[in-house]
Structures are given as C-alpha cells and as structure tokens.
C-alpha cells in the first residue's frame, strides 16, 4: 500500500487521483471515475469531490491501494 502525503486538512478524490499518478491531468478525473471502480475505506465511491482525510484507505481498480497520510 502506497502512502500519499497531503499538507492540507483533506484532499478531493479528483486531486488525489492525480497526486497518486492514476491520471495525468485533473480533467481526466470525471471520465476516469465513470470507468474505474474506486473503494474508499472499503465502500465504492466515484464522487470527484469526495473529501479524503489522513487515515483514509483508497483502492483504485488498475492503479493500486493507497493510504492518505499527513505530511
């Protein structure tokens, strides 16, 4: 499981996908989330604006498993 460090209180799922290198630009997030299965803390979620906080576990189909950490 890869750690993705953030230096803010939370990060939106769309921004997280870019930071974790699952997508190359933020504009791809909407289309990526329509195609791929994303689980946050074990529950499916495809809302681009979903807030992720340190400690959240994110599994992205075809990209891997991540945990959000505070920098």
Chimera marker file (.cmm) of the C-alpha trace (Angstrom):
<marker_set name="trace">
<marker id="1" x="0.000" y="0.000" z="0.000" r="1" g="1" b="0" radius="0.5"/>
<marker id="2" x="1.493" y="3.321" z="-1.115" r="1" g="1" b="0" radius="0.5"/>
<marker id="3" x="1.304" y="6.360" z="1.145" r="1" g="1" b="0" radius="0.5"/>
<marker id="4" x="0.130" y="9.653" z="-0.358" r="1" g="1" b="0" radius="0.5"/>
<marker id="5" x="1.045" y="12.584" z="1.888" r="1" g="1" b="0" radius="0.5"/>
<marker id="6" x="-1.053" y="15.745" z="1.956" r="1" g="1" b="0" radius="0.5"/>
<marker id="7" x="-0.264" y="19.029" z="3.698" r="1" g="1" b="0" radius="0.5"/>
<marker id="8" x="-3.874" y="20.214" z="3.936" r="1" g="1" b="0" radius="0.5"/>
<marker id="9" x="-6.777" y="19.044" z="6.105" r="1" g="1" b="0" radius="0.5"/>
<marker id="10" x="-8.234" y="16.983" z="3.256" r="1" g="1" b="0" radius="0.5"/>
<marker id="11" x="-7.879" y="16.332" z="-0.478" r="1" g="1" b="0" radius="0.5"/>
<marker id="12" x="-10.635" y="15.845" z="-3.057" r="1" g="1" b="0" radius="0.5"/>
<marker id="13" x="-10.747" y="12.451" z="-4.759" r="1" g="1" b="0" radius="0.5"/>
<marker id="14" x="-10.111" y="14.047" z="-8.177" r="1" g="1" b="0" radius="0.5"/>
<marker id="15" x="-6.938" y="15.737" z="-6.894" r="1" g="1" b="0" radius="0.5"/>
<marker id="16" x="-5.903" y="12.538" z="-5.135" r="1" g="1" b="0" radius="0.5"/>
<marker id="17" x="-6.083" y="10.541" z="-8.370" r="1" g="1" b="0" radius="0.5"/>
<marker id="18" x="-3.671" y="12.992" z="-9.996" r="1" g="1" b="0" radius="0.5"/>
<marker id="19" x="-1.334" y="13.020" z="-6.985" r="1" g="1" b="0" radius="0.5"/>
<marker id="20" x="-1.254" y="9.209" z="-6.933" r="1" g="1" b="0" radius="0.5"/>
<marker id="21" x="-0.427" y="9.101" z="-10.687" r="1" g="1" b="0" radius="0.5"/>
<marker id="22" x="-3.625" y="7.205" z="-11.562" r="1" g="1" b="0" radius="0.5"/>
<marker id="23" x="-4.438" y="10.008" z="-14.027" r="1" g="1" b="0" radius="0.5"/>
<marker id="24" x="-2.150" y="12.579" z="-15.614" r="1" g="1" b="0" radius="0.5"/>
<marker id="25" x="-4.439" y="15.640" z="-15.518" r="1" g="1" b="0" radius="0.5"/>
<marker id="26" x="-7.250" y="16.767" z="-13.259" r="1" g="1" b="0" radius="0.5"/>
<marker id="27" x="-9.568" y="16.992" z="-16.250" r="1" g="1" b="0" radius="0.5"/>
<marker id="28" x="-9.421" y="13.221" z="-16.667" r="1" g="1" b="0" radius="0.5"/>
<marker id="29" x="-10.912" y="12.588" z="-13.205" r="1" g="1" b="0" radius="0.5"/>
<marker id="30" x="-14.558" y="12.789" z="-14.263" r="1" g="1" b="0" radius="0.5"/>
<marker id="31" x="-14.142" y="10.269" z="-17.081" r="1" g="1" b="0" radius="0.5"/>
<marker id="32" x="-11.817" y="8.037" z="-15.064" r="1" g="1" b="0" radius="0.5"/>
<marker id="33" x="-14.359" y="7.800" z="-12.240" r="1" g="1" b="0" radius="0.5"/>
<marker id="34" x="-17.107" y="6.817" z="-14.707" r="1" g="1" b="0" radius="0.5"/>
<marker id="35" x="-14.991" y="3.864" z="-15.883" r="1" g="1" b="0" radius="0.5"/>
<marker id="36" x="-12.946" y="2.681" z="-12.888" r="1" g="1" b="0" radius="0.5"/>
<marker id="37" x="-14.072" y="1.221" z="-9.569" r="1" g="1" b="0" radius="0.5"/>
<marker id="38" x="-12.792" y="3.173" z="-6.561" r="1" g="1" b="0" radius="0.5"/>
<marker id="39" x="-13.224" y="1.976" z="-2.961" r="1" g="1" b="0" radius="0.5"/>
<marker id="40" x="-12.718" y="4.365" z="-0.064" r="1" g="1" b="0" radius="0.5"/>
<marker id="41" x="-12.413" y="2.628" z="3.297" r="1" g="1" b="0" radius="0.5"/>
<marker id="42" x="-13.974" y="-0.460" z="1.700" r="1" g="1" b="0" radius="0.5"/>
<marker id="43" x="-17.005" y="1.299" z="0.191" r="1" g="1" b="0" radius="0.5"/>
<marker id="44" x="-17.412" y="2.156" z="-3.508" r="1" g="1" b="0" radius="0.5"/>
<marker id="45" x="-17.395" y="5.880" z="-4.266" r="1" g="1" b="0" radius="0.5"/>
<marker id="46" x="-16.992" y="7.741" z="-7.557" r="1" g="1" b="0" radius="0.5"/>
<marker id="47" x="-17.629" y="11.342" z="-6.470" r="1" g="1" b="0" radius="0.5"/>
<marker id="48" x="-14.800" y="13.521" z="-7.759" r="1" g="1" b="0" radius="0.5"/>
<marker id="49" x="-15.270" y="15.974" z="-4.876" r="1" g="1" b="0" radius="0.5"/>
<marker id="50" x="-15.288" y="13.327" z="-2.135" r="1" g="1" b="0" radius="0.5"/>
<marker id="51" x="-13.064" y="14.592" z="0.692" r="1" g="1" b="0" radius="0.5"/>
<marker id="52" x="-10.261" y="12.277" z="1.744" r="1" g="1" b="0" radius="0.5"/>
<marker id="53" x="-8.632" y="12.730" z="5.145" r="1" g="1" b="0" radius="0.5"/>
<marker id="54" x="-5.406" y="11.307" z="6.610" r="1" g="1" b="0" radius="0.5"/>
<marker id="55" x="-6.038" y="7.669" z="7.509" r="1" g="1" b="0" radius="0.5"/>
<marker id="56" x="-8.440" y="7.020" z="4.620" r="1" g="1" b="0" radius="0.5"/>
<marker id="57" x="-7.653" y="3.942" z="2.545" r="1" g="1" b="0" radius="0.5"/>
<marker id="58" x="-8.257" y="4.193" z="-1.193" r="1" g="1" b="0" radius="0.5"/>
<marker id="59" x="-8.252" y="1.280" z="-3.646" r="1" g="1" b="0" radius="0.5"/>
<marker id="60" x="-8.292" y="2.192" z="-7.336" r="1" g="1" b="0" radius="0.5"/>
<marker id="61" x="-9.011" y="-0.521" z="-9.894" r="1" g="1" b="0" radius="0.5"/>
<marker id="62" x="-5.991" y="-0.960" z="-12.145" r="1" g="1" b="0" radius="0.5"/>
<marker id="63" x="-3.894" y="1.512" z="-10.170" r="1" g="1" b="0" radius="0.5"/>
<marker id="64" x="-3.365" y="0.077" z="-6.681" r="1" g="1" b="0" radius="0.5"/>
<marker id="65" x="-4.051" y="0.646" z="-2.996" r="1" g="1" b="0" radius="0.5"/>
<marker id="66" x="-3.162" y="3.830" z="-1.166" r="1" g="1" b="0" radius="0.5"/>
<marker id="67" x="-3.431" y="5.399" z="2.277" r="1" g="1" b="0" radius="0.5"/>
<marker id="68" x="-3.747" y="9.141" z="2.810" r="1" g="1" b="0" radius="0.5"/>
<marker id="69" x="-1.212" y="10.482" z="5.315" r="1" g="1" b="0" radius="0.5"/>
<marker id="70" x="-0.409" y="13.921" z="6.727" r="1" g="1" b="0" radius="0.5"/>
<marker id="71" x="2.972" y="15.363" z="5.667" r="1" g="1" b="0" radius="0.5"/>
<link id1="1" id2="2" r="1" g="1" b="0" radius="0.2"/>
<link id1="2" id2="3" r="1" g="1" b="0" radius="0.2"/>
<link id1="3" id2="4" r="1" g="1" b="0" radius="0.2"/>
<link id1="4" id2="5" r="1" g="1" b="0" radius="0.2"/>
<link id1="5" id2="6" r="1" g="1" b="0" radius="0.2"/>
<link id1="6" id2="7" r="1" g="1" b="0" radius="0.2"/>
<link id1="7" id2="8" r="1" g="1" b="0" radius="0.2"/>
<link id1="8" id2="9" r="1" g="1" b="0" radius="0.2"/>
<link id1="9" id2="10" r="1" g="1" b="0" radius="0.2"/>
<link id1="10" id2="11" r="1" g="1" b="0" radius="0.2"/>
<link id1="11" id2="12" r="1" g="1" b="0" radius="0.2"/>
<link id1="12" id2="13" r="1" g="1" b="0" radius="0.2"/>
<link id1="13" id2="14" r="1" g="1" b="0" radius="0.2"/>
<link id1="14" id2="15" r="1" g="1" b="0" radius="0.2"/>
<link id1="15" id2="16" r="1" g="1" b="0" radius="0.2"/>
<link id1="16" id2="17" r="1" g="1" b="0" radius="0.2"/>
<link id1="17" id2="18" r="1" g="1" b="0" radius="0.2"/>
<link id1="18" id2="19" r="1" g="1" b="0" radius="0.2"/>
<link id1="19" id2="20" r="1" g="1" b="0" radius="0.2"/>
<link id1="20" id2="21" r="1" g="1" b="0" radius="0.2"/>
<link id1="21" id2="22" r="1" g="1" b="0" radius="0.2"/>
<link id1="22" id2="23" r="1" g="1" b="0" radius="0.2"/>
<link id1="23" id2="24" r="1" g="1" b="0" radius="0.2"/>
<link id1="24" id2="25" r="1" g="1" b="0" radius="0.2"/>
<link id1="25" id2="26" r="1" g="1" b="0" radius="0.2"/>
<link id1="26" id2="27" r="1" g="1" b="0" radius="0.2"/>
<link id1="27" id2="28" r="1" g="1" b="0" radius="0.2"/>
<link id1="28" id2="29" r="1" g="1" b="0" radius="0.2"/>
<link id1="29" id2="30" r="1" g="1" b="0" radius="0.2"/>
<link id1="30" id2="31" r="1" g="1" b="0" radius="0.2"/>
<link id1="31" id2="32" r="1" g="1" b="0" radius="0.2"/>
<link id1="32" id2="33" r="1" g="1" b="0" radius="0.2"/>
<link id1="33" id2="34" r="1" g="1" b="0" radius="0.2"/>
<link id1="34" id2="35" r="1" g="1" b="0" radius="0.2"/>
<link id1="35" id2="36" r="1" g="1" b="0" radius="0.2"/>
<link id1="36" id2="37" r="1" g="1" b="0" radius="0.2"/>
<link id1="37" id2="38" r="1" g="1" b="0" radius="0.2"/>
<link id1="38" id2="39" r="1" g="1" b="0" radius="0.2"/>
<link id1="39" id2="40" r="1" g="1" b="0" radius="0.2"/>
<link id1="40" id2="41" r="1" g="1" b="0" radius="0.2"/>
<link id1="41" id2="42" r="1" g="1" b="0" radius="0.2"/>
<link id1="42" id2="43" r="1" g="1" b="0" radius="0.2"/>
<link id1="43" id2="44" r="1" g="1" b="0" radius="0.2"/>
<link id1="44" id2="45" r="1" g="1" b="0" radius="0.2"/>
<link id1="45" id2="46" r="1" g="1" b="0" radius="0.2"/>
<link id1="46" id2="47" r="1" g="1" b="0" radius="0.2"/>
<link id1="47" id2="48" r="1" g="1" b="0" radius="0.2"/>
<link id1="48" id2="49" r="1" g="1" b="0" radius="0.2"/>
<link id1="49" id2="50" r="1" g="1" b="0" radius="0.2"/>
<link id1="50" id2="51" r="1" g="1" b="0" radius="0.2"/>
<link id1="51" id2="52" r="1" g="1" b="0" radius="0.2"/>
<link id1="52" id2="53" r="1" g="1" b="0" radius="0.2"/>
<link id1="53" id2="54" r="1" g="1" b="0" radius="0.2"/>
<link id1="54" id2="55" r="1" g="1" b="0" radius="0.2"/>
<link id1="55" id2="56" r="1" g="1" b="0" radius="0.2"/>
<link id1="56" id2="57" r="1" g="1" b="0" radius="0.2"/>
<link id1="57" id2="58" r="1" g="1" b="0" radius="0.2"/>
<link id1="58" id2="59" r="1" g="1" b="0" radius="0.2"/>
<link id1="59" id2="60" r="1" g="1" b="0" radius="0.2"/>
<link id1="60" id2="61" r="1" g="1" b="0" radius="0.2"/>
<link id1="61" id2="62" r="1" g="1" b="0" radius="0.2"/>
<link id1="62" id2="63" r="1" g="1" b="0" radius="0.2"/>
<link id1="63" id2="64" r="1" g="1" b="0" radius="0.2"/>
<link id1="64" id2="65" r="1" g="1" b="0" radius="0.2"/>
<link id1="65" id2="66" r="1" g="1" b="0" radius="0.2"/>
<link id1="66" id2="67" r="1" g="1" b="0" radius="0.2"/>
<link id1="67" id2="68" r="1" g="1" b="0" radius="0.2"/>
<link id1="68" id2="69" r="1" g="1" b="0" radius="0.2"/>
<link id1="69" id2="70" r="1" g="1" b="0" radius="0.2"/>
<link id1="70" id2="71" r="1" g="1" b="0" radius="0.2"/>
</marker_set>
